[in-house]
Amino acid sequence: MAVGEEVKSTDVIIIGGGTGGYATALRARGLGLEVTLIDKGLVGGTCLHRGCIPSKALLHAAEISEYIEEGKNRWGISASLDKVDPLQMAFTRDDIVEKNHAGLLDHLHHDGIKVIYGSARLIGDNKVLVSPVSGAYGDVPLSGVKSHANNAAKKTYPVTELTEEIELSARRGIVLAMGSKPRQLPAFPEDGNVILTSDTATRSVEIPNSVLVVGAGAIGVEFATFYHAFGAKVTICEALGAVLPTEDQDVSNEMARALKRKNIDVLLNSQLKDIQITKKGAKCTIATPNGEMTLEAEKVLVAIGRIPVSENTGLEEVGVKVDRGYVVPSDWATLQTSVPGIYAVGDILPPPSLALAHASFAEGIRVAEVLAGIKNIPIDYAGIPRATYSHPEAASVGLTEKQAKDLGYEVVTNKVPLTSIAKGLIYGQGGMVKIVAEKNTSGTHEGAGKVLGVHLVGPHVTEMISEGMLIYNWEALPMEVAEYIHPHPSLSEAFGEASLTLANRRLHQMGK
């Protein structure tokens, strides 16, 4: 090994240094366990380097661009978007990523967690074979933008680079945290030039003039509003019948209206049938409910979800149950797999796990506590917030109205348009707060029963959803929420107004 001492045995071996892996490592080390973390890429994984952080940095830049337009068109502020420097935007994005990367390596190093840069494979008996990978850790910036932060981080916080295979054993357990990669269209794989996935688009230095986005889930809608903010003509093609199809129907409808106001074309119940690469980009054939259409776009972004990275890691050879690439837990309370002593966290888990970074934080903490002998309860995945960082944003926690009804609940709902409150009018982006609650059939209290779900669309609602998270997870009654006063004027007032109405104490909201 090039850096550090060779490790033969440790309490916990973690394969994968993304959010699930490093969360497990930090919590396990905090509980006094010896931890070795193995990753064949950069620590921080997809979220830090190709997903959450760089994409949200770009979306912030897009928001600034939209504010310039709003200032001119709505507020009479003489301003214009004269030029966008893609290289400067990429440099700022990468600087944010690499500062986070250095901070994470610092934390792991400070806590005494050994980080090995290598490719791991299970070989049975709680053992792992780790092989060298080509190239030095952090030498190649993901976007090609010149930066030295990764190299500086590597020199300051040692990462062990292998020169030969080594075999490690775990005294307490092995944690699988290999993460995921973008799902691709088999007939039209990514070419890195015209046909892109979110991984490459997030670290691109290009701003295209026109884009076809395939998929209207969170990733597709986020990229659609990003490209639109910088002047691209954007079309979304979605095979299902709704934008953000896994969200509450009112969220889907509100987001669809917002996209229409931006002149982003949305083709629902539509499928991409053919792509022909041209000198100007791609000529795409799309089957819609009204027949086939041809659309030309400079770029095609495929955003149809992600799939687990579990191949070539020895899972099935040692008896770990795998279904379509997902590692299936034998016990969702502990996240132990079918092989005792082997656990799984993050994107390699099937539903009900959410394939979200903050969900994998929770899973990593749980598994670390199990390894330390601390008993815990299963994660309520419905209680983990879901967030879409488009413009406007969408966020939710708990059950949709349909899910609640399908589970047998008799429900009552209340929806407060953000245009009905002062701060919502100031922002001028529309949106709503919707609360789904259980109908009160006991008569023991005033108003509706416990809150079953909270669903938001509007500016900055990904910050507001934390209140909904507490309301749902503490099984609060609208009557209890209504006791507390929200600041005026604020977007969060809509929570208060919705709760007051459901508690039969209606204030500003007009009756039906």
Secondary structure, 3 states (H helix, E strand, C coil): CCCCCCCCEEEEEEECCCHHHHHHHHHHHHCCCCEEEEECCCCCHHHHHCCHHHHHHHHHHHHHHHHHHHHHHHCCCCCCCCCCCHHHHHHHHHHHHHHHHHHHHHHHHHCCCEEEECEEEEEECCEEEEECCCCCCCCCCCCCCCCCHHHHHHHHCCCEECCCCEEEEEEEEEEECCCEEECCECCECCCCCCEEEHHHHHCCCCCCCEEEEECCCHHHHHHHHHHHHCCCEEEEECCCCCCCCCCCHHHHHHHHHHHHHCCCEEECCCEEEEEEEECCEEEEEEEECCEEEEEEECEEEECCCEEECCCCCCCHHHCCCEECCEECCCECCCCECCCCCEEECHHHCCCCCCCCHHHHHHHHHHHHHHHCCCCCCCCCHHHCCEEECCCCEEEEEECCHHHHHHCCCCEEEEEEEHHHCHHHHHHCCCCEEEEEEECCCCCCCCCCCCEEEEEEEECCHHHHHHHHHHHHHCCCCHHHHHCCCCCCCCCCHHHHHHHHHHCCCCCCCCCC
